[in-house]
Amino acid sequence: MKSHKLALKGVALTLLLGSAQAQAYPPSSLMQLGVSELRSELDKRYNEAVQVAKVSETLRADSARFIWANEAKAQCGIAIGFTKAGKKDEPSVSKCDAFAARLAAPTMASAPVVEAAPTPAQCEASPIVELFFNWDEDVVPADTASLLTSFVQARTSCGWTGYTVTGHTDTSGTAKYNDDLSLRRANNVAAILQSLGLAAGEMAISGTGEAGLKVETADGVREPANRRVEIIARQPGN
């Protein structure tokens, strides 16, 4: 049992570190532009992301591009909102530019997917994967696609019968808002899992808002560890 816990903590830590790296973006050169020029460039990136997100092949064949397109839409939209007030928001501008650049990069031919046999430790316990979110965001972290793919592919070999997908928030914001936010997070993760081959009937999706905190805090605290979605594989009979 101890080895299982260590393995699960390793998965969660890998996801957390990957998410933290994904959140570190270098300052964009767009910040050197005037507000009107910046608005024009942001509009261009936003519209390109909208078009990519509309292409059905993006969702079916390349979930990473689907996530990048939605990240670009969200961050460019935030940055555009600031320009309407005559301001330049460096974090959203940099993220907008970074995700738009990923979409603009040439698409590499994908190598055949070879499903590796899971280890006994992976199959004996019901593993849990945790995806961590930015504050007040429901967009799935873009760097988790390969980890989710491996988690889904293991279900046949391990005999898992489905997954529970549960969204959580920290204690900042109202209880009603956090209930809705946690469910949006869970639904967005479920959409990615479905694009990777899971049927909707194989998932139990819920949002618990501020309930089930990973780290206990007072009300109104922005605790990163609490802003998450937990995915648990169900064993036969569960």
C-alpha positions, 0 to 999 in steps of 0.5 A: 500500500505504501508503494502505491501511495508513493507512485500516486504522489509521483504522478500528482507531483509530475502534473503539478510541476508540469503545470507550473512550468506551463504557467511561466511565459517569457515577456512577449515582444508585443508589449513594445507596441502601442495600445492600438497596434497591440489590439490589432495583433491580439485580434489577429491571434484571437481570430486565428485561435477561434478558427482552429478550435472550430476544426473538428479534426483538431479535437479528434486527432490532436487534443493538444492543439484543441487545448492550445486554441482554447488557451489562446482564445481565453488569454487573447480575450483577456488581453483585448479587454484590457486594451479597450480600457487603454491598458496593456496586461503583460501576463495575458498578452504573453500567454496569448502570444505563446499559445498562438505561436504554438498553433502557428508552428508546423504540425509534425507527423505523429508517430504510431502510438504504441500502448505500453503495458502498465506495471502491476502497481499501476493496475492493482490500485485505483490511481488518481491523477490531479490536474492543477488550474490557474486562479479563476480559470477552467482551461485544462493545462496544455501540457497534460495531454500525454499524461491523460493519453497514457491514463486512458490507454491503460484502462483496457489492460488494467480492466478499469471500468470507468473514471470519476472526474471531480472538480475543486476550487479554492476558497476565494469567491462565493460558494455558488460561483465556486460550485459552477467553476469546479463543474466547468473544470470537470466538464472541460477535463471530461471533454479531453478524455472523451476526445482521447477515446472515453465514452461519456457513459464511462465517466462520472462528472461532478464539481464540489466547489470548496468542499474537499479541500486538499489544503485546509485554508480560511475563507477567501484564500487563493490556494493553488493546490485546491484548484484542481480536477481529480481523475480516479480510475474505477475498478470492476465492482466499483 
